[in-house]
Amino acid sequence: MNKIIPLKEARQKFSTLVDRADRLSERFVVTKNGTPRAVLMSAEEFESWVETLELMSNPKAVKALEQGLKEAKSRKFASFKEVFGEEQ
């Protein structure tokens, strides 16, 4: 859940907010004059979002994901050992 915080308060508590975003995976929407202007989140979460956006913008990758989900739902999949000949 996102927490909304005014810019003035975000400035005063910036170090604490960064720590909470990192340790607790909290997100903060920073507002200026009541209007959302920025979001503070952990670097790890941001990187995950970027990777997801890059993946979803690749039609071949989307098609492969959809096919994989379809096969998983129909139980058409092989174990790691079946594919690679060894235990994980």
C-alpha positions, 0 to 999 in steps of 0.5 A, a space after each residue: 500500500 502506498 503512503 501519501 506524504 507531503 514534500 515538506 514532511 518527506 524532506 524532514 524524514 527522508 532518511 527514515 523514509 529511505 530506510 523504511 522503503 528499503 527494509 519494509 518495502 514501503 512506498 511513498 507518494 510524495 505530493 507538492 501542493 496536494 498533487 502527486 509528484 514523485 514516488 519513493 521505493 526501494 532500489 530493489 523494487 524499482 529494478 524489478 519494475 524496470 525488468 518487468 516493463 522491459 520483458 513485457 515490451 518484448 512481444 517474443 518474451 510475452 508470447 513465451 510467458 503466455 505459452 509457459 503459463 498455458 502449459 503449466 495450467 494444462 500440466 504440460 511441463 517437465 521437471 528440472 531433472 527431465 530437462 537437464 538430466 540432473 538434480 537442481 
